[in-house]
């Protein structure tokens, strides 16, 4: 393997990738995930709502980490996926199931290539590298639709269609191996259109989620959403925004629109008249 400065730099980019496990049940799986990550040079692990509050300290986790206990010791256990995505600019949700409403689809290989091109573009522009997350669901049930829609990409591993059943640690191992291979070998990266790449000044997902909640509040005020009767309106909006990947300025603009509409709705409700804009 080459020891060029460029290669060393790209391998350091793996530090900007976060692995997120959602509602993990078995401590042994967490240990195996930690081992898989460390083997490929990744270290940032987040776990949301695990079965045990001390999941990373469980005997099976430590035993199956097999020397990767430093990954367990620095792992963050948080309440939910929203907390795990704090500070993340682009998240890839893993699922073997097709979804009616979903973010743009990627294979593990095209996802890794996309991440490399994003990092390379940011570095070339002298900008800070974004934080990227790969999100894996619970062992038996995977990710629910609401969790998938909090991400910007839906990702899958191209396995045998007749038997596509990787366990959690295997899926993480395949993805982290693919990421490392892509970072090491430029020739593996195919040509991708500019539209396929996440934008450099993408808003972090906490900001995007705050904007989505603001829009949901606005649409509720307008009577377009009944909190007691869920519709597909918000999932469709999430899917649309996931395809475009919003910038910081766009999130601020959309929140401003929501605030203006809510202010107008309150005025109409109070006065019974619609203000007329004069030129």
C-alpha positions as CSV (number, residue, x, y, z in Angstrom):
1,X,0.0,0.0,0.0
2,X,1.2,3.5,-0.8
3,X,2.4,5.8,2.0
4,X,1.9,9.0,0.0
5,X,0.9,12.2,1.9
6,X,-2.3,12.2,-0.1
7,X,-3.2,8.7,1.1
8,X,-2.4,9.6,4.7
9,X,-4.6,12.7,4.4
10,X,-7.5,10.7,3.0
11,X,-7.3,8.1,5.7
12,X,-7.4,10.9,8.3
13,X,-10.7,11.9,6.8
14,X,-12.2,8.7,8.3
15,X,-12.2,10.6,11.6
16,X,-15.0,12.7,10.2
17,X,-17.3,9.7,9.9
18,X,-19.7,8.7,12.7
19,X,-21.3,5.2,13.0
20,X,-24.7,5.4,14.7
21,X,-26.5,2.3,16.1
22,X,-30.2,2.7,16.8
23,X,-31.9,0.7,19.6
24,X,-29.3,-2.0,19.7
25,X,-30.3,-5.1,21.7
26,X,-27.2,-7.2,22.1
27,X,-24.0,-6.0,23.8
28,X,-22.0,-8.5,21.8
29,X,-23.0,-6.8,18.6
30,X,-21.8,-3.4,19.9
31,X,-18.4,-5.0,20.7
32,X,-18.2,-6.5,17.2
33,X,-19.1,-3.2,15.7
34,X,-16.3,-1.5,17.7
35,X,-13.9,-4.1,16.4
36,X,-15.0,-3.7,12.8
37,X,-14.7,0.1,13.1
38,X,-11.2,0.1,14.6
39,X,-9.9,-2.4,12.0
40,X,-10.9,0.1,9.3
41,X,-9.6,3.2,11.1
42,X,-13.0,4.6,12.4
43,X,-13.5,5.6,16.0
44,X,-16.6,7.6,16.5
45,X,-19.5,5.5,17.7
46,X,-22.9,6.7,18.9
47,X,-25.6,4.4,20.3
48,X,-29.2,5.5,20.7
49,X,-31.7,4.0,23.2
50,X,-29.8,0.7,23.6
51,X,-31.4,-2.2,25.6
52,X,-28.9,-1.6,28.4
53,X,-27.9,1.9,29.7
54,X,-24.3,0.6,30.2
55,X,-24.2,-1.2,26.9
56,X,-20.6,-0.5,26.2
57,X,-19.5,-1.7,29.6
58,X,-21.3,-5.1,29.3
59,X,-19.0,-8.1,29.5
60,X,-20.0,-9.4,26.0
61,X,-19.4,-6.0,24.5
62,X,-15.9,-5.8,26.0
63,X,-15.1,-9.5,25.1
64,X,-16.2,-9.3,21.5
65,X,-14.5,-5.9,20.9
66,X,-11.3,-7.9,21.1
67,X,-8.9,-5.0,21.8
68,X,-11.1,-2.2,20.4
69,X,-12.3,-1.2,23.9
70,X,-11.1,2.4,23.3
71,X,-13.9,2.7,20.8
72,X,-16.4,1.5,23.4
73,X,-14.9,3.8,26.1
74,X,-15.4,6.9,23.9
75,X,-18.8,5.8,22.5
76,X,-21.7,8.2,23.2
77,X,-25.0,6.8,24.4
78,X,-27.8,9.2,23.6
79,X,-31.6,9.3,23.9
80,X,-32.6,9.2,20.2
81,X,-31.5,9.6,16.6
82,X,-32.0,13.3,16.6
83,X,-29.4,13.6,19.4
84,X,-27.0,11.3,17.6
85,X,-27.2,13.4,14.4
86,X,-26.3,16.6,16.2
87,X,-23.4,18.2,14.3
88,X,-23.9,15.9,11.2
89,X,-24.3,17.4,7.7
90,X,-25.2,14.2,5.8
91,X,-26.5,10.9,7.1
92,X,-26.9,7.6,5.3
93,X,-29.6,5.3,6.6
94,X,-29.0,1.6,6.1
95,X,-32.0,-0.6,5.1
96,X,-32.5,-3.8,3.2
97,X,-36.2,-3.0,2.7
98,X,-37.6,-0.8,-0.1
99,X,-39.5,2.3,1.1
100,X,-42.3,4.1,-0.6
101,X,-41.1,7.5,0.6
102,X,-37.3,7.6,1.1
103,X,-34.2,9.7,0.5
104,X,-32.1,9.2,-2.7
105,X,-30.8,5.6,-2.9
106,X,-27.1,4.6,-2.7
107,X,-25.2,1.3,-2.7
108,X,-22.4,1.0,-0.1
109,X,-19.9,1.6,-2.9
110,X,-21.6,4.7,-4.4
111,X,-22.1,6.1,-0.9
112,X,-18.4,5.7,-0.1
113,X,-17.4,7.3,-3.4
114,X,-19.8,10.2,-2.7
115,X,-18.3,10.7,0.8
116,X,-14.8,10.8,-0.7
117,X,-15.7,13.3,-3.3
118,X,-17.4,15.5,-0.7
119,X,-14.4,15.4,1.5
120,X,-12.1,16.1,-1.4
121,X,-14.2,19.0,-2.6
122,X,-14.3,20.6,0.9
123,X,-10.5,20.1,1.4
124,X,-9.8,21.6,-2.1
125,X,-11.9,24.6,-1.2
126,X,-10.1,25.1,2.1
127,X,-13.3,24.4,4.0
128,X,-13.8,22.3,7.1
129,X,-14.7,18.8,6.4
130,X,-18.4,17.9,7.1
131,X,-19.4,15.3,9.6
132,X,-20.9,12.2,7.9
133,X,-23.0,9.6,9.6
134,X,-23.9,6.0,8.7
135,X,-27.0,4.9,10.6
136,X,-27.9,1.2,11.4
137,X,-31.1,0.1,12.9
138,X,-32.0,-2.5,15.6
139,X,-31.1,-6.1,14.9
140,X,-34.6,-7.4,14.3
141,X,-36.6,-4.4,13.1
142,X,-34.1,-2.1,11.5
143,X,-34.9,1.6,11.2
144,X,-38.5,2.9,11.3
145,X,-39.7,5.2,8.5
146,X,-39.4,8.3,10.6
147,X,-35.7,7.5,11.3
148,X,-35.0,6.9,7.7
149,X,-36.6,10.3,6.8
150,X,-34.2,12.1,9.2
151,X,-31.3,11.0,6.9
152,X,-30.3,12.4,3.5
153,X,-29.6,9.1,1.8
154,X,-30.9,5.5,1.9
155,X,-28.1,3.0,1.6
156,X,-28.0,-0.7,1.0
157,X,-25.4,-3.5,0.5
158,X,-25.6,-5.3,-2.8
159,X,-25.9,-8.9,-1.5
160,X,-27.6,-12.1,-2.8
161,X,-31.2,-11.1,-3.5
162,X,-32.4,-14.6,-2.5
163,X,-30.8,-14.2,0.9
164,X,-30.0,-10.7,1.9
165,X,-29.5,-11.0,5.7
166,X,-26.4,-9.6,7.1
167,X,-26.2,-9.1,10.9
168,X,-25.4,-5.7,12.4
169,X,-21.7,-6.1,12.8
170,X,-21.3,-7.6,9.3
171,X,-23.2,-4.6,7.7
172,X,-20.9,-2.2,9.6
173,X,-17.8,-4.1,8.6
174,X,-18.8,-4.1,4.9
175,X,-19.5,-0.3,5.0
176,X,-16.4,0.6,6.9
177,X,-14.2,-1.6,4.7
178,X,-15.7,0.0,1.6
179,X,-15.0,3.5,2.9
180,X,-11.4,2.6,3.6
181,X,-10.9,1.0,0.2
182,X,-12.4,4.1,-1.5
183,X,-10.1,6.4,0.5
184,X,-7.0,4.3,-0.5
185,X,-7.8,3.7,-4.1
186,X,-8.9,6.6,-6.3
187,X,-9.5,4.2,-9.2
188,X,-12.5,2.8,-7.4
189,X,-14.3,6.1,-7.5
190,X,-16.6,6.4,-10.5
191,X,-17.7,9.7,-12.1
192,X,-20.6,11.2,-10.3
193,X,-22.6,14.3,-11.3
194,X,-22.4,17.4,-9.3
195,X,-26.1,17.0,-8.5
196,X,-25.4,13.7,-6.8
197,X,-23.0,15.3,-4.3
198,X,-24.0,16.8,-1.0
199,X,-23.3,20.6,-1.0
200,X,-20.3,21.9,0.9
201,X,-22.2,24.4,3.1
202,X,-24.9,21.9,4.0
203,X,-26.9,22.7,7.2
204,X,-26.4,20.3,10.0
205,X,-29.2,17.9,10.6
206,X,-30.2,19.4,13.9
207,X,-30.9,22.7,12.1
208,X,-32.8,20.9,9.4
209,X,-34.9,19.0,11.9
210,X,-35.7,22.3,13.7
211,X,-36.8,23.8,10.4
212,X,-39.0,20.8,9.7
213,X,-40.7,21.1,13.1
214,X,-41.2,24.8,12.4
215,X,-42.9,23.9,9.1
216,X,-45.0,21.3,10.7
217,X,-46.2,23.9,13.3
218,X,-47.0,26.3,10.4
219,X,-49.0,23.8,8.5
220,X,-50.8,22.8,11.6
221,X,-51.7,26.5,12.2
222,X,-53.0,26.6,8.6
223,X,-55.2,23.5,9.1
224,X,-53.3,21.5,6.6
225,X,-52.1,19.0,9.3
226,X,-54.3,17.5,12.0
227,X,-52.0,16.2,14.8
228,X,-54.6,13.6,15.6
229,X,-54.7,12.3,12.0
230,X,-51.3,11.6,10.5
231,X,-50.9,12.2,6.8
232,X,-48.1,11.7,4.3
233,X,-47.6,15.5,4.0
234,X,-44.6,15.8,6.3
235,X,-42.9,12.6,5.1
236,X,-43.2,13.9,1.5
237,X,-41.7,17.2,2.5
238,X,-38.8,15.4,4.3
239,X,-38.2,13.3,1.2
240,X,-38.2,16.4,-1.0
241,X,-35.8,18.3,1.2
242,X,-33.5,15.2,1.5
243,X,-33.1,15.2,-2.3
244,X,-32.0,18.8,-2.4
245,X,-29.9,18.8,0.9
246,X,-30.4,22.3,2.3
247,X,-27.7,24.8,2.9
248,X,-27.5,27.0,6.1
249,X,-28.9,30.0,4.2
250,X,-31.8,27.9,2.8
251,X,-32.7,26.6,6.2
252,X,-32.8,30.1,7.5
253,X,-34.9,31.3,4.5
254,X,-37.4,28.5,5.0
255,X,-37.7,29.3,8.7
256,X,-38.3,32.9,7.8
257,X,-41.1,31.9,5.4
258,X,-42.7,29.8,8.1
259,X,-42.5,32.7,10.6
260,X,-44.0,35.1,8.1
261,X,-46.9,32.7,7.2
262,X,-47.6,32.1,10.9
263,X,-47.6,35.8,11.6
264,X,-50.0,36.4,8.7
265,X,-52.3,33.5,9.9
266,X,-52.4,35.0,13.4
267,X,-53.3,38.4,11.9
268,X,-56.1,37.0,9.8
269,X,-57.4,35.0,12.7
270,X,-57.5,38.2,14.8
271,X,-58.7,40.8,12.3
272,X,-60.6,38.6,9.8
273,X,-58.8,40.4,6.9
274,X,-55.9,39.6,4.7
275,X,-53.2,42.3,4.6
276,X,-52.6,43.6,1.1
277,X,-49.0,44.2,0.0
278,X,-48.7,47.7,-1.6
279,X,-46.1,48.2,-4.4
